[in-house]
Amino acid sequence: MVQDALDFYKPDEPDRNWERMQPRIAYLETERAKALDEIDQVKDYVDELDEELSELKLSINQTGD
C-alpha cells in the first residue's frame, strides 16, 4: 500500500495541473488585491463622511445654544 502511494507520487515530474492553473491563480490574486484596495478606499470615504457629519452636527449644536 505504501509502495502504491510512492509509485503515484512523483516529486521529480512537473505537476501539469499546477502549471495549468498558475495563470488563473495569478489572475485571482491580482483581482483580490484590487478588491481589497477598493474596500480600503470606500472605508476611507465613509470615514471622511462620518467626520464631516460629526463636524456639522457639532456646529449646529454650538450655534443652537
A tleap script that builds the chain and sets N, CA, C and O, in Angstrom:
source leaprc.protein.ff14SB
mol = sequence {
  NMET VAL GLN ASP ALA LEU ASP PHE TYR LYS
  PRO ASP GLU PRO ASP ARG ASN TRP GLU ARG
  MET GLN PRO ARG ILE ALA TYR LEU GLU THR
  GLU ARG ALA LYS ALA LEU ASP GLU ILE ASP
  GLN VAL LYS ASP TYR VAL ASP GLU LEU ASP
  GLU GLU LEU SER GLU LEU LYS LEU SER ILE
  ASN GLN THR GLY CASP
}
set mol.1.N position { 0.821 -1.185 0.000 }
set mol.1.CA position { 0.000 0.000 0.000 }
set mol.1.C position { 0.873 1.261 0.000 }
set mol.1.O position { 0.623 2.190 -0.767 }
set mol.2.N position { 1.880 1.289 0.849 }
set mol.2.CA position { 2.781 2.429 0.864 }
set mol.2.C position { 3.514 2.530 -0.467 }
set mol.2.O position { 3.726 3.626 -0.985 }
set mol.3.N position { 3.893 1.398 -1.008 }
set mol.3.CA position { 4.595 1.399 -2.293 }
set mol.3.C position { 3.702 1.963 -3.393 }
set mol.3.O position { 4.188 2.667 -4.278 }
set mol.4.N position { 2.394 1.662 -3.351 }
set mol.4.CA position { 1.468 2.214 -4.336 }
set mol.4.C position { 1.435 3.732 -4.255 }
set mol.4.O position { 1.418 4.415 -5.279 }
set mol.5.N position { 1.425 4.253 -3.047 }
set mol.5.CA position { 1.418 5.701 -2.862 }
set mol.5.C position { 2.715 6.308 -3.376 }
set mol.5.O position { 2.700 7.362 -4.012 }
set mol.6.N position { 3.816 5.659 -3.107 }
set mol.6.CA position { 5.099 6.165 -3.587 }
set mol.6.C position { 5.184 6.114 -5.106 }
set mol.6.O position { 5.773 6.998 -5.728 }
set mol.7.N position { 4.599 5.084 -5.700 }
set mol.7.CA position { 4.592 4.997 -7.163 }
set mol.7.C position { 3.744 6.112 -7.763 }
set mol.7.O position { 4.071 6.640 -8.826 }
set mol.8.N position { 2.669 6.468 -7.094 }
set mol.8.CA position { 1.777 7.516 -7.584 }
set mol.8.C position { 2.417 8.896 -7.440 }
set mol.8.O position { 2.308 9.730 -8.339 }
set mol.9.N position { 3.067 9.129 -6.338 }
set mol.9.CA position { 3.686 10.425 -6.058 }
set mol.9.C position { 5.053 10.481 -6.705 }
set mol.9.O position { 5.959 9.731 -6.342 }
set mol.10.N position { 5.192 11.373 -7.662 }
set mol.10.CA position { 6.466 11.515 -8.367 }
set mol.10.C position { 6.904 12.974 -8.259 }
set mol.10.O position { 6.557 13.792 -9.111 }
set mol.11.N position { 7.659 13.298 -7.223 }
set mol.11.CA position { 8.026 14.697 -6.993 }
set mol.11.C position { 8.961 15.275 -8.056 }
set mol.11.O position { 9.059 16.495 -8.183 }
set mol.12.N position { 9.638 14.435 -8.811 }
set mol.12.CA position { 10.559 14.948 -9.819 }
set mol.12.C position { 9.862 15.311 -11.124 }
set mol.12.O position { 10.446 15.987 -11.971 }
set mol.13.N position { 8.628 14.870 -11.292 }
set mol.13.CA position { 7.881 15.183 -12.507 }
set mol.13.C position { 7.024 16.420 -12.268 }
set mol.13.O position { 6.409 16.553 -11.210 }
set mol.14.N position { 6.979 17.325 -13.243 }
set mol.14.CA position { 6.153 18.522 -13.064 }
set mol.14.C position { 4.667 18.173 -12.986 }
set mol.14.O position { 4.185 17.278 -13.680 }
set mol.15.N position { 3.976 18.880 -12.152 }
set mol.15.CA position { 2.536 18.680 -11.998 }
set mol.15.C position { 1.831 19.516 -13.059 }
set mol.15.O position { 1.833 20.745 -12.991 }
set mol.16.N position { 1.235 18.855 -14.025 }
set mol.16.CA position { 0.626 19.568 -15.144 }
set mol.16.C position { -0.569 20.400 -14.699 }
set mol.16.O position { -0.800 21.481 -15.240 }
set mol.17.N position { -1.335 19.914 -13.721 }
set mol.17.CA position { -2.473 20.694 -13.239 }
set mol.17.C position { -1.990 21.981 -12.579 }
set mol.17.O position { -2.569 23.046 -12.792 }
set mol.18.N position { -0.941 21.884 -11.785 }
set mol.18.CA position { -0.404 23.061 -11.105 }
set mol.18.C position { 0.060 24.082 -12.132 }
set mol.18.O position { -0.243 25.269 -12.013 }
set mol.19.N position { 0.794 23.625 -13.138 }
set mol.19.CA position { 1.278 24.528 -14.179 }
set mol.19.C position { 0.127 25.151 -14.955 }
set mol.19.O position { 0.180 26.328 -15.314 }
set mol.20.N position { -0.899 24.372 -15.211 }
set mol.20.CA position { -2.043 24.849 -15.975 }
set mol.20.C position { -2.839 25.888 -15.191 }
set mol.20.O position { -3.415 26.798 -15.787 }
set mol.21.N position { -2.879 25.768 -13.886 }
set mol.21.CA position { -3.677 26.662 -13.055 }
set mol.21.C position { -2.953 27.936 -12.639 }
set mol.21.O position { -3.583 28.843 -12.094 }
set mol.22.N position { -1.669 28.029 -12.876 }
set mol.22.CA position { -0.902 29.191 -12.434 }
set mol.22.C position { -1.422 30.522 -12.991 }
set mol.22.O position { -1.516 31.482 -12.226 }
set mol.23.N position { -1.760 30.628 -14.265 }
set mol.23.CA position { -2.292 31.907 -14.742 }
set mol.23.C position { -3.597 32.294 -14.048 }
set mol.23.O position { -3.811 33.466 -13.738 }
set mol.24.N position { -4.457 31.329 -13.807 }
set mol.24.CA position { -5.727 31.612 -13.127 }
set mol.24.C position { -5.481 32.041 -11.687 }
set mol.24.O position { -6.119 32.974 -11.200 }
set mol.25.N position { -4.571 31.376 -11.010 }
set mol.25.CA position { -4.235 31.737 -9.629 }
set mol.25.C position { -3.677 33.157 -9.582 }
set mol.25.O position { -4.059 33.945 -8.717 }
set mol.26.N position { -2.789 33.482 -10.494 }
set mol.26.CA position { -2.212 34.825 -10.538 }
set mol.26.C position { -3.295 35.872 -10.795 }
set mol.26.O position { -3.296 36.936 -10.175 }
set mol.27.N position { -4.208 35.568 -11.702 }
set mol.27.CA position { -5.300 36.490 -12.000 }
set mol.27.C position { -6.170 36.715 -10.764 }
set mol.27.O position { -6.491 37.854 -10.425 }
set mol.28.N position { -6.544 35.635 -10.100 }
set mol.28.CA position { -7.398 35.749 -8.921 }
set mol.28.C position { -6.705 36.506 -7.793 }
set mol.28.O position { -7.342 37.293 -7.092 }
set mol.29.N position { -5.424 36.278 -7.616 }
set mol.29.CA position { -4.681 37.013 -6.583 }
set mol.29.C position { -4.649 38.504 -6.897 }
set mol.29.O position { -4.777 39.332 -5.995 }
set mol.30.N position { -4.479 38.849 -8.173 }
set mol.30.CA position { -4.479 40.253 -8.588 }
set mol.30.C position { -5.848 40.886 -8.358 }
set mol.30.O position { -5.944 41.996 -7.836 }
set mol.31.N position { -6.896 40.183 -8.744 }
set mol.31.CA position { -8.257 40.694 -8.559 }
set mol.31.C position { -8.577 40.865 -7.071 }
set mol.31.O position { -9.246 41.823 -6.682 }
set mol.32.N position { -8.105 39.949 -6.256 }
set mol.32.CA position { -8.328 40.041 -4.809 }
set mol.32.C position { -7.649 41.279 -4.249 }
set mol.32.O position { -8.229 42.008 -3.445 }
set mol.33.N position { -6.418 41.508 -4.680 }
set mol.33.CA position { -5.684 42.685 -4.207 }
set mol.33.C position { -6.399 43.972 -4.625 }
set mol.33.O position { -6.496 44.914 -3.838 }
set mol.34.N position { -6.895 44.008 -5.855 }
set mol.34.CA position { -7.647 45.180 -6.327 }
set mol.34.C position { -8.902 45.392 -5.487 }
set mol.34.O position { -9.210 46.518 -5.096 }
set mol.35.N position { -9.620 44.316 -5.214 }
set mol.35.CA position { -10.849 44.422 -4.424 }
set mol.35.C position { -10.553 44.921 -3.012 }
set mol.35.O position { -11.302 45.737 -2.474 }
set mol.36.N position { -9.477 44.442 -2.414 }
set mol.36.CA position { -9.106 44.905 -1.078 }
set mol.36.C position { -8.741 46.385 -1.094 }
set mol.36.O position { -9.059 47.113 -0.154 }
set mol.37.N position { -8.074 46.834 -2.160 }
set mol.37.CA position { -7.756 48.259 -2.294 }
set mol.37.C position { -9.031 49.090 -2.405 }
set mol.37.O position { -9.141 50.161 -1.807 }
set mol.38.N position { -9.988 48.586 -3.173 }
set mol.38.CA position { -11.267 49.298 -3.319 }
set mol.38.C position { -11.991 49.381 -1.983 }
set mol.38.O position { -12.581 50.410 -1.652 }
set mol.39.N position { -11.946 48.300 -1.221 }
set mol.39.CA position { -12.584 48.299 0.097 }
set mol.39.C position { -11.940 49.352 0.992 }
set mol.39.O position { -12.636 50.086 1.694 }
set mol.40.N position { -10.617 49.425 0.968 }
set mol.40.CA position { -9.906 50.433 1.771 }
set mol.40.C position { -10.301 51.847 1.353 }
set mol.40.O position { -10.473 52.721 2.203 }
set mol.41.N position { -10.442 52.072 0.058 }
set mol.41.CA position { -10.837 53.390 -0.426 }
set mol.41.C position { -12.250 53.741 0.037 }
set mol.41.O position { -12.517 54.875 0.436 }
set mol.42.N position { -13.140 52.773 -0.018 }
set mol.42.CA position { -14.517 53.017 0.417 }
set mol.42.C position { -14.555 53.288 1.919 }
set mol.42.O position { -15.285 54.171 2.370 }
set mol.43.N position { -13.780 52.542 2.691 }
set mol.43.CA position { -13.719 52.782 4.135 }
set mol.43.C position { -13.211 54.189 4.431 }
set mol.43.O position { -13.736 54.874 5.309 }
set mol.44.N position { -12.184 54.618 3.690 }
set mol.44.CA position { -11.663 55.971 3.878 }
set mol.44.C position { -12.735 57.006 3.561 }
set mol.44.O position { -12.868 58.002 4.272 }
set mol.45.N position { -13.496 56.776 2.506 }
set mol.45.CA position { -14.555 57.699 2.115 }
set mol.45.C position { -15.643 57.760 3.191 }
set mol.45.O position { -16.130 58.839 3.528 }
set mol.46.N position { -16.013 56.614 3.717 }
set mol.46.CA position { -17.022 56.566 4.785 }
set mol.46.C position { -16.504 57.311 6.018 }
set mol.46.O position { -17.259 58.038 6.665 }
set mol.47.N position { -15.245 57.137 6.340 }
set mol.47.CA position { -14.659 57.863 7.475 }
set mol.47.C position { -14.714 59.374 7.258 }
set mol.47.O position { -15.022 60.131 8.178 }
set mol.48.N position { -14.414 59.804 6.037 }
set mol.48.CA position { -14.491 61.236 5.720 }
set mol.48.C position { -15.926 61.754 5.879 }
set mol.48.O position { -16.151 62.833 6.428 }
set mol.49.N position { -16.885 60.971 5.392 }
set mol.49.CA position { -18.284 61.378 5.532 }
set mol.49.C position { -18.692 61.454 6.998 }
set mol.49.O position { -19.367 62.399 7.408 }
set mol.50.N position { -18.288 60.467 7.786 }
set mol.50.CA position { -18.600 60.465 9.217 }
set mol.50.C position { -18.007 61.686 9.913 }
set mol.50.O position { -18.649 62.308 10.759 }
set mol.51.N position { -16.777 62.017 9.544 }
set mol.51.CA position { -16.118 63.168 10.153 }
set mol.51.C position { -16.860 64.464 9.795 }
set mol.51.O position { -17.092 65.311 10.657 }
set mol.52.N position { -17.222 64.606 8.540 }
set mol.52.CA position { -17.933 65.819 8.128 }
set mol.52.C position { -19.301 65.913 8.802 }
set mol.52.O position { -19.717 66.990 9.227 }
set mol.53.N position { -19.994 64.781 8.897 }
set mol.53.CA position { -21.289 64.773 9.584 }
set mol.53.C position { -21.138 65.183 11.048 }
set mol.53.O position { -21.932 65.968 11.568 }
set mol.54.N position { -20.126 64.652 11.694 }
set mol.54.CA position { -19.898 64.999 13.098 }
set mol.54.C position { -19.622 66.488 13.248 }
set mol.54.O position { -20.154 67.136 14.149 }
set mol.55.N position { -18.795 67.024 12.372 }
set mol.55.CA position { -18.485 68.450 12.439 }
set mol.55.C position { -19.735 69.298 12.231 }
set mol.55.O position { -19.944 70.289 12.930 }
set mol.56.N position { -20.559 68.906 11.272 }
set mol.56.CA position { -21.786 69.667 11.010 }
set mol.56.C position { -22.744 69.593 12.192 }
set mol.56.O position { -23.354 70.594 12.569 }
set mol.57.N position { -22.872 68.410 12.771 }
set mol.57.CA position { -23.769 68.259 13.926 }
set mol.57.C position { -23.270 69.072 15.110 }
set mol.57.O position { -24.059 69.690 15.824 }
set mol.58.N position { -21.947 69.068 15.317 }
set mol.58.CA position { -21.384 69.868 16.410 }
set mol.58.C position { -21.615 71.359 16.177 }
set mol.58.O position { -21.941 72.091 17.112 }
set mol.59.N position { -21.450 71.806 14.951 }
set mol.59.CA position { -21.633 73.219 14.673 }
set mol.59.C position { -23.100 73.621 14.842 }
set mol.59.O position { -23.381 74.751 15.240 }
set mol.60.N position { -24.020 72.735 14.555 }
set mol.60.CA position { -25.441 73.034 14.762 }
set mol.60.C position { -25.718 73.131 16.260 }
set mol.60.O position { -26.427 74.037 16.696 }
set mol.61.N position { -25.173 72.220 17.047 }
set mol.61.CA position { -25.395 72.224 18.494 }
set mol.61.C position { -24.783 73.465 19.144 }
set mol.61.O position { -25.353 74.020 20.083 }
set mol.62.N position { -23.624 73.899 18.647 }
set mol.62.CA position { -22.964 75.075 19.243 }
set mol.62.C position { -23.697 76.356 18.904 }
set mol.62.O position { -23.757 77.259 19.739 }
set mol.63.N position { -24.252 76.469 17.722 }
set mol.63.CA position { -24.970 77.692 17.354 }
set mol.63.C position { -26.369 77.699 17.936 }
set mol.63.O position { -26.981 78.760 18.059 }
set mol.64.N position { -26.882 76.541 18.295 }
set mol.64.CA position { -28.220 76.450 18.862 }
set mol.64.C position { -28.268 76.764 20.350 }
set mol.64.O position { -29.354 76.906 20.913 }
set mol.65.N position { -27.118 76.874 20.994 }
set mol.65.CA position { -27.088 77.145 22.436 }
set mol.65.C position { -27.503 78.522 22.776 }
set mol.65.O position { -27.525 78.888 23.951 }
savepdb mol mol.pdb
quit
